[in-house]
Amino acid sequence: MSPTPNAAISPERLVETLRWRYATKKFDPTRKISDAEWRALEQSLVLAPSSFGLQPWKFVVVDDRALREQLMAASWNQRQVLDASHYVVFAARRGIGRADTERWVARLAEVRNLPVDALAGLAKGMAGFVASPPAHVQLDAWCAKQTYIALGFAMEAAALLGIDTVAMEGFDPPKYDALLRLPERGYGAICGLALGYRAADDKNAGQLKARFPLDQVVEHV
């Protein structure tokens, strides 16, 4: 395992980057994310955290332009779907069950070079959670929440690379599911993410970021 890396950027630079990013309304369709940067962004998805490490998600990168046109039509004709360099559909696991927990335990054992039996306690805990979740947990909603963690992870990674993004929930989920054949694979679309570079005439780029003051949203107790 690599040693803990030194801070890649200063605290000031981090805040500056977060202030720079915004929900991009108009992309420059002539600008494309480089292959090296895209590989890094895909790794940000792979490395996103999730409860139990279960990763109850799938990220569908839509490369086919004709399919993106169909998805745009199912997104109230929002041009970001088509004009952005890349478009990713975030899909959450539906009907998660014991087969999912066993698949994860097997992968964990493989990566860490352990016998599966060494992870029996973890396996039992996860199997119990999906078989009989706490009263406040609805499993499909729980999987969607996990997937939104990955969405935030990807948006921050993109900002650190100077790449613009906009998260998009304004679409018809059943149409997305049908176009991408998600239900037959046990998933459902919950959000889209357009990534690329802002157009020079996107009027939203210069708008001040309006947030409540820190002392109204962060409490120390």
C-alpha angles and dihedrals in degrees: 000000000000118000118256106284122235115251107287093206136019122257088249092053091049092055090044090054092050090051090049095056120082139161098284111223098181126034129198102243092200095063120081133191111248120250092245093052092046092052088053091050091051088052089053086061093048091049097047114124125244137176111279085359086270096141095206094189149083127211114211113199106202108213099159110094095206090054091048089054089054091048090049089054088053089049098063088268094290104173095214089079090063104026099050118095091240135013123200127188114210110214126187126213115260121207095009112195148156094300088063094051092047091050090053094047090051091051092047091051090049095050095045094040093238133140111255089238089065088067095049094117093052091044092052093048094050094044089052092049095054094040095050112009121190114278093256094052124089104187100217090049090046090054090049090053090052090051091053088058088061090047092056090045091054094046092052092046090051092050091052088055092049092251121141124229143178125195112219128202093157098105142094105265096200090053092048090048092051095046092049096036091232104150093057087058093047100257140107130204114248105163144000127221121204115197130187139082130318119251116247090241098048099127091199092066093076098045118117113250108248114210134152113259117274093246090058096054105028119063129184115204 
